[in-house]
Structure formats: structure tokens, C-alpha cells
Amino acid sequence: MFHIVYAVNMSSQRDRILECACDLYLKHGLDGFSMRKLARRVGVTAPAIYRHYEGREAVLADVLREAHRTFARYLYAALAKPTELERFIGAGEGFLNFVIDHPRWYGIMHTAPEHLGMAALPEDIEALIGSVHRIWIDRVRECMDAGILREGDPEMTSITMWAHAHGLVQLYHESALVMTEDEFRWLFEASGARLMTGVATEEFARELNNRVTPRDGEITLMPKNRSVKIETE
């Protein structure tokens, strides 16, 4: 029993360290990141942090590791769906849920290793990134094989879709899109459906046009010096 409690406490402390490390890096960058500052945020002494990690690079690597592991769990849930289209949609929903549930993880996941003080990412993190990348390419490929998406290069189509999704998420996380979470979910799905019509077969493109539910109200975009309102019908 005592061993179980100790393990839970160790796990909880690790979670706290990673949470604070992610916040510290996103707010102050590598130059403003030190083990002493991290310890102060966690509420422990610097030697207590060193008992877990050799230095800040090791901490940041573990932040990335946890972020990508969590992201993978969200996407892997889609693999249990029974059809190609449901797995494809499930992967998209997993992405959307992850970026809304874990904005800080998403914010650090795409940081170049040199900006984290590393010459290269650890091999296990590279493997995680590769497996997640493969999940999405496989979803696109099987939809092409099933006649849902037009035939083409699954990897290039995947990159186009990811770039679109990533751009919307960045606008939302940076408050360039002023909207509620529910409004963003609607925009993400509706905009994604519009993009999909460009790579879908004619039959599925017609189905997509019927899937987008009109929404009353307006969405406000906030560039640096002005606001633009987009009416939704």
C-alpha cells in the first residue's frame, strides 16, 4: 500500500513539473528557462528537480514526450471505428479535442529541437511523431481506396489537410479568432468540410455539402489593428 501511494505521489510530482516547465518555456523561451526558476514554479527546491532530471533539456524532452504520447492516445481512439470514413472523421475529432483540451502541449509540440537546446529530438520522440503521422496518412489512404477521396498522393493530401487545421488552431490559440469553444468547433468542422470537397470524389463532395449545418450569428476575426466580422447563415 505504501508503495502504491509513493508511486502516485511521484507521478503527480512529475505531472506538476512538466506542466510548469511547459508554461515557463512558452512564456519565457529557452533563455528564460532554468532549473531554479522551474523549481520555484513547482514549489520545490532545485535539487528536488535534479532528482528527476539532469537538466532543462531533459525536462523539455519529457514535456515533448508527454505531449506526443497524449496526442497519440487521442488519435488512436479512432482506430476502433468500424468504417474508413468513421476512422477518418474520428482522427479529425481526436485532433480537435486534443488541441482544445491541451493547448499548452500543442503549443510546444511543433518547436524545433534547437529552440529547446537540443541538437536533435530523442529517438523515442521521433518514433512517436512518426507513428502519429502514419495514423493520419493511413486514414487518408484508406479513404482513397474506398472511393471517398480522390486518388492521389496520400502524404501530400495529408499535409494539405494538416496545414489547414494547424492554421485554424493557431488563429484560435492566439485569439485572432474571437469566439467561444463551441463556435470554434463549428468553424473547424465547417471549414474542414469545405476543404474536403476539393479532394473528395464527386459523390462524397455532394454528401459533404449536406453535412455542414448552418449556424446563426457571426464570427469575429481580430488582426493586429482592426476587426473583421464574418456573417454566418
C-alpha positions as CSV (number, residue, x, y, z in Angstrom):
1,M,0.0,0.0,0.0
2,F,2.8,2.4,0.9
3,H,4.5,1.7,-2.4
4,I,1.3,2.5,-4.3
5,V,0.9,5.8,-2.5
6,Y,4.6,6.7,-3.2
7,A,4.2,5.9,-6.9
8,V,1.1,8.1,-7.1
9,N,3.0,11.0,-5.4
10,M,5.9,10.5,-7.8
11,S,3.6,10.5,-10.8
12,S,1.8,13.6,-9.5
13,Q,5.0,15.5,-8.9
14,R,6.2,14.6,-12.5
15,D,3.0,15.9,-13.9
16,R,3.4,19.1,-12.0
17,I,7.0,19.6,-13.1
18,L,6.0,19.0,-16.8
19,E,3.1,21.4,-16.5
20,C,5.2,24.2,-15.0
21,A,8.1,23.5,-17.5
22,C,5.7,23.9,-20.4
23,D,4.3,27.1,-19.1
24,L,7.8,28.5,-18.3
25,Y,9.1,27.7,-21.8
26,L,6.1,29.1,-23.6
27,K,6.2,32.3,-21.7
28,H,9.9,33.0,-21.5
29,G,11.6,30.8,-24.1
30,L,14.8,28.9,-23.6
31,D,16.8,31.9,-22.4
32,G,14.3,32.4,-19.6
33,F,14.2,28.8,-18.6
34,S,16.4,27.5,-15.7
35,M,16.0,24.6,-13.2
36,R,16.0,27.2,-10.4
37,K,13.1,29.1,-12.0
38,L,11.3,25.8,-12.7
39,A,11.7,24.7,-9.1
40,R,10.3,28.0,-7.9
41,R,7.2,27.5,-10.1
42,V,6.7,23.9,-8.9
43,G,7.2,24.9,-5.3
44,V,10.2,22.8,-4.5
45,T,14.0,23.2,-4.3
46,A,16.2,23.0,-7.4
47,P,17.9,19.8,-6.0
48,A,14.4,18.2,-5.9
49,I,14.0,18.8,-9.6
50,Y,17.5,17.4,-10.3
51,R,16.5,14.2,-8.6
52,H,14.1,13.7,-11.6
53,Y,16.1,15.4,-14.4
54,E,19.7,16.1,-15.3
55,G,18.9,19.5,-16.7
56,R,16.5,21.7,-18.6
57,E,16.9,19.9,-21.9
58,A,15.9,16.6,-20.3
59,V,12.9,18.3,-18.7
60,L,11.8,19.8,-22.1
61,A,12.3,16.5,-23.8
62,D,9.9,14.9,-21.3
63,V,7.4,17.7,-21.9
64,L,7.5,16.8,-25.6
65,R,7.3,13.1,-24.9
66,E,4.2,13.5,-22.8
67,A,2.6,15.9,-25.3
68,H,3.1,13.5,-28.2
69,R,2.0,10.4,-26.1
70,T,-1.2,12.2,-25.2
71,F,-1.8,13.3,-28.8
72,A,-1.3,9.7,-30.0
73,R,-3.9,8.5,-27.5
74,Y,-6.5,10.9,-28.8
75,L,-5.9,9.7,-32.4
76,Y,-5.6,6.0,-31.7
77,A,-9.2,6.0,-30.4
78,A,-10.3,6.5,-34.0
79,L,-8.9,3.1,-35.0
80,A,-11.7,1.3,-33.2
81,K,-14.3,2.8,-35.6
82,P,-15.9,0.3,-38.0
83,T,-15.6,2.1,-41.4
84,E,-13.0,4.0,-43.3
85,L,-14.9,7.3,-43.1
86,E,-15.7,6.9,-39.4
87,R,-12.0,6.3,-38.7
88,F,-11.1,9.4,-40.8
89,I,-13.6,11.6,-39.1
90,G,-12.6,10.1,-35.7
91,A,-9.0,11.1,-36.3
92,G,-10.1,14.6,-37.1
93,E,-12.2,14.8,-34.0
94,G,-9.3,13.4,-31.9
95,F,-7.1,16.2,-33.3
96,L,-9.7,18.9,-32.5
97,N,-10.3,17.6,-29.0
98,F,-6.6,17.4,-28.2
99,V,-5.9,21.0,-29.3
100,I,-8.8,22.3,-27.2
101,D,-8.1,20.1,-24.2
102,H,-4.3,20.6,-24.2
103,P,-3.4,24.0,-25.8
104,R,-0.1,24.2,-24.0
105,W,1.0,20.7,-25.2
106,Y,0.0,21.7,-28.7
107,G,1.9,25.0,-28.4
108,I,5.2,23.3,-27.7
109,M,4.9,20.2,-29.9
110,H,6.0,21.9,-33.1
111,T,9.0,23.7,-31.6
112,A,12.3,23.0,-33.5
113,P,14.8,21.0,-31.3
114,E,17.4,23.7,-31.5
115,H,15.0,26.1,-29.8
116,L,14.7,23.6,-27.0
117,G,18.5,23.4,-26.6
118,M,18.8,20.1,-28.4
119,A,20.8,19.1,-31.4
120,A,18.1,16.6,-32.3
121,L,15.0,15.1,-30.8
122,P,15.5,11.8,-28.8
123,E,14.8,8.8,-31.0
124,D,11.7,7.7,-29.0
125,I,10.1,11.1,-29.6
126,E,10.9,10.9,-33.3
127,A,9.3,7.5,-33.3
128,L,6.1,8.9,-31.6
129,I,5.9,11.7,-34.2
130,G,6.3,9.2,-37.0
131,S,3.6,6.9,-35.7
132,V,1.1,9.8,-35.3
133,H,2.0,11.0,-38.8
134,R,1.4,7.4,-40.1
135,I,-2.1,7.2,-38.5
136,W,-3.3,10.2,-40.4
137,I,-1.7,9.1,-43.8
138,D,-3.3,5.7,-43.4
139,R,-6.7,7.3,-42.8
140,V,-6.4,9.3,-46.0
141,R,-5.1,6.3,-48.0
142,E,-7.9,4.0,-47.0
143,C,-10.5,6.7,-47.8
144,M,-8.9,7.0,-51.3
145,D,-9.1,3.2,-51.7
146,A,-12.7,3.2,-50.6
147,G,-13.6,5.9,-53.2
148,I,-14.3,8.6,-50.6
149,L,-11.3,10.8,-51.5
150,R,-10.0,11.2,-55.0
151,E,-6.9,9.1,-55.9
152,G,-3.6,10.9,-55.3
153,D,-0.6,11.0,-53.0
154,P,-1.9,10.3,-49.5
155,E,1.0,12.1,-47.9
156,M,0.6,15.3,-49.9
157,T,-3.1,15.3,-49.2
158,S,-2.5,14.7,-45.5
159,I,0.0,17.7,-45.4
160,T,-2.6,20.0,-47.1
161,M,-5.3,19.0,-44.5
162,W,-2.9,19.3,-41.6
163,A,-1.7,22.8,-42.7
164,H,-5.3,23.9,-42.9
165,A,-6.2,22.5,-39.5
166,H,-3.0,23.8,-37.9
167,G,-3.6,27.3,-39.3
168,L,-7.1,27.5,-37.8
169,V,-5.8,26.2,-34.4
170,Q,-3.0,28.8,-34.3
171,L,-5.5,31.6,-35.1
172,Y,-7.8,30.3,-32.3
173,H,-5.0,29.8,-29.7
174,E,-3.6,33.3,-30.5
175,S,-7.0,34.9,-30.0
176,A,-7.0,36.1,-33.7
177,L,-10.4,34.3,-33.9
178,V,-12.7,35.8,-31.2
179,M,-15.2,33.0,-30.5
180,T,-16.3,30.5,-27.9
181,E,-15.1,26.9,-27.9
182,D,-18.4,25.8,-29.4
183,E,-18.1,28.3,-32.2
184,F,-14.6,27.3,-33.0
185,R,-15.6,23.6,-33.1
186,W,-18.3,24.6,-35.7
187,L,-15.9,26.7,-37.7
188,F,-13.2,23.9,-37.7
189,E,-15.6,21.3,-38.9
190,A,-17.4,23.5,-41.5
191,S,-14.1,24.8,-42.9
192,G,-12.6,21.3,-42.9
193,A,-15.7,20.1,-44.9
194,R,-15.2,22.9,-47.4
195,L,-11.5,21.9,-47.9
196,M,-12.5,18.3,-48.2
197,T,-14.8,19.0,-51.2
198,G,-11.6,19.8,-53.1
199,V,-10.1,16.3,-52.6
200,A,-13.3,14.3,-52.3
201,T,-14.9,12.2,-55.0
202,E,-17.9,13.8,-56.6
203,E,-20.3,11.6,-54.7
204,F,-18.8,12.3,-51.4
205,A,-18.4,16.0,-52.1
206,R,-22.2,16.2,-52.6
207,E,-22.6,14.4,-49.2
208,L,-20.2,16.9,-47.6
209,N,-22.3,19.9,-48.7
210,N,-25.2,18.4,-46.9
211,R,-23.2,17.7,-43.7
212,V,-22.4,21.4,-42.9
213,T,-25.1,22.7,-40.7
214,P,-25.6,26.5,-41.0
215,R,-25.0,28.5,-37.8
216,D,-26.7,31.7,-36.8
217,G,-24.6,34.6,-35.7
218,E,-21.2,36.0,-36.6
219,I,-17.5,35.1,-36.2
220,T,-15.0,37.9,-35.5
221,L,-11.5,37.9,-36.8
222,M,-9.1,40.1,-34.9
223,P,-6.0,41.1,-37.0
224,K,-3.4,43.3,-35.2
225,N,-5.1,46.7,-36.0
226,R,-8.7,46.0,-36.9
227,S,-11.5,43.6,-36.7
228,V,-13.5,41.9,-39.5
229,K,-16.8,40.3,-38.9
230,I,-17.9,37.2,-41.0
231,E,-21.6,36.7,-41.0
232,T,-22.7,33.0,-40.8
233,E,-26.0,31.9,-42.2
